[in-house]
Each structure stands twice: as structure tokens, then as C-alpha cells.
Amino acid sequence: MNNTNLYDKLKQHKFIISGPCVIENESMAMYLAENIKNIAIRQNFTYIFKASFDKANRTSLDSYRGPGLDEGLKILQKVKTQFDLPITTDIHEPSQATAIGEVADIIQIPAFLCRQTDLLVASAKTDKIINIKKAQFLDGKDMQYPLNKVKNSGNDKIMLTERGSMFGLGNLVVDFRQIIDMKEFGYPVVMDVTHSTQRPSSLGGKSGGDRKYAPYMAKLAHAVGVSGYFFEVHENPEVALSDGPNMVYLKDFEKILESLS
């Protein structure tokens, strides 16, 4: 499926973006991709596999970042080929755009970087679908500016993702008016269910969170009519190398999706 056809499908059919926060190893990525795909099929969701090859925004220098660009893209390509899945991963530098665009169907702009013009323009020029995550410090209405940077660079295949807003220090809240405002731009809006439960930098050098809120965040997003949902999923989040406290257990994931039908 080419990118235009995929984008048209995502505008018409409910979808999930899901996978581990970061690629910990190849076997884990393959296992999660296969199992989440089967869940998505049973629950009638279009499925895009997501995993990061590098978590460049970790709180601590000592935190695990991932296998890196070259090895990470090899693993993502294997997932894509073996399970016939569209792929998304995040980009951190404009110089990565060409290589990522050769594998990913959707390039994800991290929330902290959504105002970085060169990053947006380089990503747009790959002609891939561009998913811009709303910064924790931006109002939904202000997402018109990152959106227009991509659109005016010749790429109109755009999605916007809500992932919560800063509420003081070390906490996030979700104001669902932001989703309603972003929907008015006429592009698919995604709810990042698991990151919205995050508590940034709350665990002494790494971020915490509380996954128990994830099912409720998903239902609220469903109520305001999002096009898709972003879930980070892990077989055992307690030992995950990144974002464990807010990732959903694989064993619980199908029940959450059932509630969104």
C-alpha cells in the first residue's frame, strides 16, 4: 500500500499506532508486532507498528536510548516485511529524514520538537505521512503553525497527536478541547493514550506515570471523535527500558480496544 492509499485509509477507518516505547531487541519487537497485529485484526482496527530506534530526549544521560539509526531501521524493516505492516518511528534530526523515509510510512515528530522548522521541512520532503505530536506547552489552536510548515513544504499528508499539557512541574493533564480545536484543521487527530498518563522526570532521572488511567483517556478521546489512538504496549512494562510506568500490558490491550468499538 502506497502512502497516499494508507493516508486515505486512515482518514476513513479507525486505527491504532502501537508498539514498545523503544526497540529493546529484535525478538521483542517482532513478538509485539505479531501479537498486536492479531489483536487489531480481531477488533477491526487498522494497525501501524511503532517503536523508536533512539530515545534522544531521555531525562538522564545514563538512560537506555535504543539500538541507533542503522540497526533500528533494519529491525523496523524486518517487522514491516514479515508482518506486512505500516511502520512509524520518530525523527530527531533533519539529517535522519532520508534514511527514515526509506522504511517508515509515517514519520513522527516528537512533541518537544514540533516547532523545529528544519526538522518539519526535511520530514515533509520525504513525502511520507507526517504525524506531528502537540508539544506539552502548546495550545491546540497553535498547531496550525507546525502543520503549515509541513503543508507549505509540499506535503499535505498530515496527522496531529494530542499527548497532554504541562500542569505545573512533573505532571500532565489532557484538556479535550485541544482535540476538538485540532480537528477543525481537517486532518486526522490521534490521542496518545499512554504518554498522556506520564509524569515527566518524576522517578529520579526518568519519567514516571500511571497506566491505570489509560483506558479512561482512550474512552474520553473516543467520545470527542479522534481518528486514531496511540498506545505504547509491552509484555512486561515493569522491566521495560523506557516508559514502563505508563505502558499498557499486552495481556490487557485487547480489552481496552474492545471498549472503543
C-alpha positions, 0 to 999 in steps of 0.5 A, a space after each residue: 500500500 502506497 502512502 497516499 492509499 494508507 493516508 486515505 485509509 486512515 482518514 476513513 477507518 479507525 486505527 491504532 499506532 502501537 508498539 514498545 516505547 523503544 526497540 529493546 531487541 529484535 525478538 521483542 519487537 517482532 513478538 509485539 508486532 505479531 501479537 498486536 497485529 492479531 489483536 487489531 485484526 480481531 477488533 477491526 482496527 487498522 494497525 501501524 507498528 511503532 517503536 523508536 530506534 533512539 530515545 534522544 530526549 531521555 531525562 538522564 544521560 545514563 538512560 537506555 536510548 535504543 539500538 541507533 539509526 542503522 540497526 533500528 531501521 533494519 529491525 523496523 524493516 524486518 517487522 514491516 516485511 514479515 508482518 506486512 505492516 505500516 511502520 512509524 518511528 520518530 525523527 530527531 534530526 533533519 539529517 535522519 529524514 532520508 534514511 527514515 523515509 526509506 522504511 517508515 510510512 509515517 514519520 513522527 515528530 516528537 512533541 518537544 520538537 514540533 516547532 523545529 522548522 528544519 526538522 518539519 521541512 526535511 520530514 515533509 520532503 520525504 513525502 511520507 505521512 507526517 504525524 506531528 505530536 502537540 508539544 506539552 506547552 502548546 495550545 491546540 489552536 497553535 498547531 496550525 503553525 507546525 502543520 503549515 510548515 509541513 503543508 507549505 513544504 509540499 506535503 499535505 499528508 498530515 496527522 496531529 497527536 494530542 499527548 497532554 499539557 504541562 500542569 505545573 512541574 512533573 505532571 500532565 493533564 489532557 484538556 479535550 478541547 485541544 482535540 476538538 480545536 485540532 480537528 477543525 484543521 481537517 486532518 486526522 487527530 490521534 490521542 496518545 493514550 499512554 504518554 498522556 498518563 506520564 509524569 515527566 522526570 518524576 522517578 529520579 532521572 526518568 519519567 514516571 506515570 500511571 497506566 491505570 488511567 489509560 483506558 479512561 483517556 482512550 474512552 474520553 478521546 473516543 467520545 470527542 471523535 479522534 481518528 486514531 489512538 496511540 498506545 505504547 504496549 509491552 509484555 512486561 512494562 515493569 522491566 521495560 527500558 523506557 516508559 514502563 510506568 505508563 505502558 499498557 500490558 499486552 495481556 490487557 490491550 485487547 480489552 481496552 480496544 474492545 471498549 472503543 468499538 
